[in-house]
Amino acid sequence: MFFTLLSACSPVTVSEINPLPALSIAGMIIRNDLLYPVTEVMIQVPETGDFAGCGNILPESDCRTSFQTVDYSGNAMVVSWKEYGQEHSTREFVVEPGRDIDASKPAWLEVTIFAAGQAGARFVQPSG
């Protein structure tokens, strides 16, 4: 009886209560909204060691690549880049699928450098 009560009081993680919807990722887009180029842009997932990036993104343009679809695990990521040779990076953050994302279809990770020293990310899906 004691073991039954003990197991009933075991901690439950937040992910077990509110799991991320199953989402697959088919590619990435890195946008440079600045009026000057950015270089050495890298998306890193510290927990897994996974990374992807682009060497040089011209002003108001993007770099994109598709890859074999992978399951999104909800791990934190860090985005780093250079502006005029000066290094910038985000803190670790987790991208959560928005309400407009259909988990039954693959999504793309879109990272945008939107202001000097600032970047963010979201999931997008092709329309149509």
N, C-alpha and C positions, 0 to 999 in steps of 0.2 A: 504494500500500500504506500509506503514511504517513497519508493522509487517512482510510482505513478504520479504522486504529488510533485516530486522534484522535477520530473520531465515536463509537467504542466507549467512550471515556473521558469523554464529555460528561456533565455532571451531570444527575441525574434528580430532579425535585421530589417531595416527599412526596405531594402530591396525585395524581401519576402512579402512584405505588406503591399508595397506599390512597385511591382517589377516594371522595368522599362519594357515597352512593347517590343516584340521581336522586330528588328529592323535590319535590313541588309544594306551595305554600302557598295556602290558600283564605281565610284570615282571621286575625284576631288577637283575643286576649282579654287584657285587663289587669285583674288582680285586686288588690283592696286588702284584705288580711287584717288591717289595723290597726283600732283602735277609734275612729279619727277620720278625717276626709276627707283625701284627697290631691288636689293640683291640678296642672295643667299637666304631665301625664304625657306623655312623648315617647319614642318608640323611633326612633333614628337610625342609619343605616348610613353612616358617614363616607366609605367608598370610592366609593359610588354617589350619595350625596346624598339617598337615599330616606328618608322619615320617615313616621310615623303616630303618632297620640296621642289622648288624651282630656282634656278640660278639667277635669272635676271627677268624682271617684269617691268615692261615699259609703262610710262604714265598712262593712266586711265585705260588699262588693258588687263588681261588676265592670262593665266597659265592653267591648263586643265589636262587631266589624264584620266582615263578609265582603267580599271583593273578587274581581275576576277572578283566577283562579288564575295564580300566577307560579312560575317555577322557583327553587328555593333554590340560591344560589350559594356559600354557606358564608362570606360576608363577615362581619367583626366588626361588632357593634352596640354602642350605648351606650343605656342607659335613664336618663332624668332625670325628676325630679318635685319637688314642693314639699310639705313637711309644716309646717303652721302658718306658711307663708310662707318657710320656710328651704329653700334649694335643696339637693338631693341628686342624686347620679348614680353609676352604676357605672363601672368602668373598661371599656375595650373588651373584649368577649368574643365567642366563637363558640359558637353552639348546635349541638350535634351530635345527630342523630336517635338515639334510644334503640333498643334491640333490639326493643322492643314496637311500633315504628312500621313499618307496611307501606308501603314506598315506592311501591307501585302505586296507593295511594289518597291523596288530598289530606290534608294535615295543617294544623293551626292552630298559630300561635305563641302560647304562653301565658306572659305575663310576670306575676310575682307580687311585690308589695311585701309581704314577709312579716314584717318587723320594722322598727323605727325606723331609717331610713337604709339599709335593705338590700333588695335585689331580686334576682331570678333569673329564668331563662327555660327553657322546654323546649317540645318539640313534643308535641301531643296530637292524637288522632283521635276523632271521634265514634264511640260504640259502636253496634252494630246494623247 
